[in-house]
């Protein structure tokens, strides 16, 4: 054993399982802790609108909903009121938001580890690389080119919304929800696991109760995947496959029903809003963003490079789901909008943002495999592989550095929309 491979400490668990802790594990936990502390300060400034320059959605959820005794029908609203009732302070909600961001990093790591394990690469990709990728995922967003772009956030395919607590909460719940669904779905030929079915159902419902954009995309993705499975199977009869797929699909029914109820309450003539808000189908988003091709190119440069080289891998269901989540999110943003005072709020763009984020996270996982497995891309062509890895790493570095700079700017009062 090399000196650098020796664990800092080792813990013996039950059934002969040893947990080895390395210095990189300690550094990863410390980094998450540092991010947690920084976010407490950032969200505090956003909540109190420090010096009138930290505008965001945080103050609405932490202060306005509480002061107006708003009737809450979403998780974040209820949590805001609950935390305020503890000490008549916004600090508890502030700490919750920082913990959500820290939890997303841990969820990123679990997603990466799941994909590596399913690809039988868990022993090939070092743990510290997966940990570094889980942190980098938060900042894998648009590449900012000052000559071409006036803003960091507006007119971009921003992947992480530092200013929006419902999106952050939805992401924290959606990532493990996807894992539970994949655990149930990928092994469904051996029988549908009641445990993973229940976990999927609960997490999908909670995700929808935080923000419904993801579940709208997820339902469409599941329908497409199930139809492909239904008509492409060979070993079983179509009826047998349909029964199993139907049982799995039922796990999304609670989240779907909640989303339908919420939309029926928000949109239409017989609503609490007196018919002010309507859902409109059309190309309004594309008309309002004539630069959307540039938005996609610079917003998803890293994902485009990795996906293009690993496109055959996306035939695998777990990778196909990642691609479909982005496509359905993009279509939701491009084709659906709303009327009223919220017409320009972009409420149907959150699914696209999550799809961009999740695809980038999966592309980070693929890049780790490409780096550690010489035959994963361009087998027998080492020169082509090296060129690809150099380009992918440069683009990733540009993406992360751009978003770290954006993060620094919003920490110092730069408007999040800019």
Secondary structure, 3 states (H helix, E strand, C coil): CCHHHCCCEEEECHHHCEEEECHHHHHHHHHHHHHHHHHHHHHHHHHHCHHHCCCCCHHHHHHHHHHCCCCCCCHHHHHHHHHHHHHCCCHHHHHHHHHHHHHHHHHHHHHHHHHHHHCCCCCCCCHHHHHHHHHHHHHCCCCCCCCCCCCCCCCCCCCCCCCCHHHHHHHHHHHHHHHHHHHHHHCHHHCCCHHHHHHHHHHHHHHHHHCCHHHHHHHHHHHHHHHHHHHHCCCCCHHHHHHHHHHHHHHHHHHHHHHHHHHHHHCCCCCCCCCCCCEEECCHHHHHCCCHHHHHHHHCHHHHHHHHHCHHHHHCHHHHHHHHHHHHHHHHHHHEEECCCCCCCCCCCHHHHHHHHHHHHHHHHHHHHHHHCCCCCCCCCHHHHHHHHHHHHHHHHHHHHHHHHHHHHHHCCCCCCC
